[in-house]
Amino acid sequence: MDTSSIFAIYTLTGNERMLQHLIQTILPDIDAASMFIPQKVVYKRVQGKRRKEVRDLFSSYLFLRCSDPEQIFFELKSVPKLSNLLHDGDYNFVPLNEQEKNFMDMLCSLSLKELRQDKDKPARLILPASLVSIMKRKDLQPGDISIARGNPDEALKVISGPLLKLAPYVTRIDYNNRKAILDVDVFGVHNIHVGIRMQSDTRSGN
């Protein structure tokens, strides 16, 4: 059983990787694999075609998994340099509660793991886009994972990807921007966006 804690470290958007490098410089005993920035695959339309991009799942956050969070917290707070990268306020270091940690562990388990050899870069955990297809409800088979649509006769079937597990959290599908919006309260962050890809996109080559 994993007894470690996960801390969300809040910084200004764009400073996540700089902060990670500084933490490793200050605390070289921290394993690079214990720090991670969850990312996601999205498909952005560019000049009429959809282009695959990788973006941060939680902008402004770096995550640290550790078994002795209080010690690390006090060590980091004692370094004046760190205050330049931390966002103003009292919630720079947010310990995830059990429910939040379980959700983060699930995201990690659904992500593709890419541990970097370069110590200047954190471990990459990339949540792939889910492949989905609009279907008639009557054509759904027992055991199919589906998401309701505005049309009561249709449903969005999840063919593969993280939404096979995350479908219960979906509140809305943004078809134009190929995103599923999840209603999840994780350390104050709501409405997490994850990527989808329509099966029709693969047929058309977009």
Buried (B, 14 or more C-beta within 10 A) or exposed (E): EEEEBBBBBBBBEEBBBBBBBBBBEBBEEBEBEBBBBBBBBBBEEEEEEBEEEBEBBBEBBBBBBBEEBEEBBEBBEEEEEBEEBBBEEEEBBBBBEEEBBEBBBEBBEBBEEEEEEEEEBBBBBBBBBBBBBBBEBEEEEEEEBBBEBEEEEBBBBBBBBBBEBBBEBBEEBEBEEBBBBBEBEBBEBEEBBBBBBBBEBEEEEB
